[in-house]
Amino acid sequence: MSEQQVVVPIGISVNGEDHEFTEPLTVAGLLEVLNLPTKGIAVAVNGAVFPRARWDELVVRGWEIEILTAVQGG
């Protein structure tokens, strides 16, 4: 008899758009899956800057993530 594993989706918001993932995902992996750039951007989680040094951490259910790009202007 084998145990059935229950997969609980990880629901997050990225730039105001809801996403659900069934596999654990790091912040860097999230950028890759969503085809977002990894250079010239900043990541904020729940309104606070999320440093690049922490991008190898797993995304947590319920996070509100903002991906911000640098824009030149005057």
TAGI-V303189 format. One record per residue. N is the residue number from 0. RES is the residue in one small letter. NEAR is the number of other ideal C-beta (glycine too) atoms within 10 Angstrom. D_LAST is the distance of its C-alpha to the last C-alpha in whole Angstrom. Layout:
BEGIN
N;RES;NEAR;D_LAST
N;RES;NEAR;D_LAST
END
This chain:
BEGIN
0;m;3;67
1;s;4;63
2;e;5;61
3;q;6;58
4;q;5;55
5;v;5;52
6;v;8;49
7;v;8;46
8;p;11;43
9;i;19;40
10;g;12;38
11;i;20;34
12;s;14;31
13;v;18;28
14;n;11;25
15;g;8;27
16;e;9;29
17;d;9;33
18;h;16;35
19;e;10;38
20;f;15;39
21;t;9;43
22;e;9;42
23;p;9;41
24;l;17;37
25;t;14;35
26;v;21;31
27;a;15;31
28;g;16;34
29;l;22;32
30;l;19;29
31;e;12;31
32;v;12;33
33;l;13;30
34;n;6;29
35;l;14;25
36;p;9;24
37;t;12;25
38;k;7;22
39;g;9;18
40;i;13;19
41;a;13;20
42;v;22;23
43;a;13;24
44;v;17;28
45;n;12;29
46;g;7;26
47;a;8;26
48;v;12;24
49;f;17;27
50;p;9;27
51;r;14;27
52;a;7;31
53;r;13;32
54;w;15;31
55;d;10;35
56;e;12;36
57;l;11;37
58;v;19;35
59;v;10;37
60;r;11;38
61;g;10;36
62;w;16;33
63;e;14;30
64;i;21;27
65;e;16;24
66;i;16;22
67;l;12;18
68;t;10;16
69;a;8;13
70;v;6;10
71;q;4;7
72;g;3;4
73;g;2;0
END
